[in-house]
Amino acid sequence: MEKRPVGINDLFETKSVTNPVLSPNDEEAVVVVTEMNKEDNEYYSAIHHIDLGTQDVTQWTFGKQKVSMPKWSADGKMLAF
């Protein structure tokens, strides 16, 4: 792959992974994944779940939304964001 400067279209391929939060049982975590939507010229984010035992990652939220600051309930059965 040849080196090149970063271009404007690279923004549409870049994802930001932030706000990792470990569950109370230390067996799973969630993160916020943010990416730019080219058609809307807008950033949208989604919650992704990680099973720390299997390393499986599952997207939990979908759509044109902005989510942030996920927080587990004390018993680990619910997630607020």
C-alpha positions as a LaTeX table, in Angstrom:
\begin{tabular}{lrrr}
\hline
Residue & $x$ (\AA) & $y$ (\AA) & $z$ (\AA) \\
\hline
Met1 & 0.00 & 0.00 & 0.00 \\
Glu2 & 1.36 & 3.37 & $-1.01$ \\
Lys3 & 1.51 & 6.21 & 1.49 \\
Arg4 & $-0.70$ & 9.20 & 0.77 \\
Pro5 & $-2.04$ & 12.20 & 2.64 \\
Val6 & $-5.32$ & 11.87 & 4.51 \\
Gly7 & $-8.22$ & 13.05 & 2.36 \\
Ile8 & $-11.72$ & 14.25 & 3.11 \\
Asn9 & $-13.24$ & 10.92 & 2.04 \\
Asp10 & $-11.15$ & 9.17 & 4.70 \\
Leu11 & $-13.47$ & 10.71 & 7.30 \\
Phe12 & $-16.26$ & 8.47 & 6.05 \\
Glu13 & $-14.15$ & 5.34 & 6.60 \\
Thr14 & $-12.92$ & 6.24 & 10.10 \\
Lys15 & $-14.65$ & 4.96 & 13.23 \\
Ser16 & $-14.08$ & 6.28 & 16.72 \\
Val17 & $-14.34$ & 3.83 & 19.64 \\
Thr18 & $-14.85$ & 5.56 & 23.01 \\
Asn19 & $-16.42$ & 5.27 & 26.46 \\
Pro20 & $-15.51$ & 1.66 & 27.34 \\
Val21 & $-17.50$ & 0.51 & 30.37 \\
Leu22 & $-16.93$ & $-2.81$ & 32.14 \\
Ser23 & $-19.98$ & $-4.65$ & 33.50 \\
Pro24 & $-20.32$ & $-5.25$ & 37.25 \\
Asn25 & $-19.48$ & $-8.96$ & 36.80 \\
Asp26 & $-16.32$ & $-8.14$ & 34.76 \\
Glu27 & $-17.46$ & $-10.54$ & 32.00 \\
Glu28 & $-18.68$ & $-8.04$ & 29.42 \\
Ala29 & $-18.21$ & $-4.45$ & 28.33 \\
Val30 & $-19.79$ & $-1.87$ & 26.08 \\
Val31 & $-18.25$ & 0.86 & 23.92 \\
Val32 & $-19.59$ & 3.72 & 21.83 \\
Val33 & $-18.68$ & 3.53 & 18.13 \\
Thr34 & $-19.07$ & 6.78 & 16.19 \\
Glu35 & $-18.83$ & 7.22 & 12.42 \\
Met36 & $-19.75$ & 9.83 & 9.85 \\
Asn37 & $-22.71$ & 9.34 & 7.52 \\
Lys38 & $-21.77$ & 10.68 & 4.10 \\
Glu39 & $-25.33$ & 11.21 & 2.87 \\
Asp40 & $-26.37$ & 13.21 & 5.94 \\
Asn41 & $-22.96$ & 14.80 & 6.54 \\
Glu42 & $-23.53$ & 13.96 & 10.21 \\
Tyr43 & $-21.92$ & 11.84 & 12.91 \\
Tyr44 & $-23.95$ & 8.97 & 14.39 \\
Ser45 & $-23.02$ & 6.58 & 17.17 \\
Ala46 & $-24.04$ & 3.15 & 18.40 \\
Ile47 & $-23.51$ & 0.99 & 21.47 \\
His48 & $-21.47$ & $-2.17$ & 20.85 \\
His49 & $-21.34$ & $-5.05$ & 23.35 \\
Ile50 & $-18.21$ & $-7.14$ & 23.91 \\
Asp51 & $-18.32$ & $-10.57$ & 25.55 \\
Leu52 & $-14.91$ & $-10.64$ & 27.21 \\
Gly53 & $-14.87$ & $-14.44$ & 27.43 \\
Thr54 & $-15.47$ & $-15.10$ & 23.74 \\
Gln55 & $-14.35$ & $-11.71$ & 22.35 \\
Asp56 & $-17.63$ & $-11.56$ & 20.37 \\
Val57 & $-18.71$ & $-8.02$ & 19.49 \\
Thr58 & $-22.37$ & $-7.23$ & 18.82 \\
Gln59 & $-23.91$ & $-3.91$ & 17.83 \\
Trp60 & $-26.76$ & $-3.20$ & 20.26 \\
Thr61 & $-28.20$ & 0.07 & 18.92 \\
Phe62 & $-28.94$ & 1.11 & 15.35 \\
Gly63 & $-30.20$ & 4.12 & 13.47 \\
Lys64 & $-29.46$ & 7.78 & 13.07 \\
Gln65 & $-28.74$ & 8.64 & 16.66 \\
Lys66 & $-26.03$ & 9.91 & 18.94 \\
Val67 & $-25.52$ & 7.85 & 22.06 \\
Ser68 & $-22.99$ & 8.49 & 24.79 \\
Met69 & $-21.85$ & 7.65 & 28.29 \\
Pro70 & $-23.26$ & 4.13 & 28.73 \\
Lys71 & $-23.68$ & 2.98 & 32.34 \\
Trp72 & $-24.54$ & $-0.47$ & 33.66 \\
Ser73 & $-27.13$ & $-0.96$ & 36.39 \\
Ala74 & $-25.70$ & $-2.26$ & 39.67 \\
Asp75 & $-26.89$ & $-5.81$ & 38.92 \\
Gly76 & $-25.59$ & $-5.68$ & 35.32 \\
Lys77 & $-28.98$ & $-6.50$ & 33.79 \\
Met78 & $-29.65$ & $-3.11$ & 32.21 \\
Leu79 & $-27.71$ & $-0.41$ & 30.43 \\
Ala80 & $-28.50$ & 3.30 & 30.35 \\
Phe81 & $-27.08$ & 5.68 & 27.77 \\
\hline
\end{tabular}
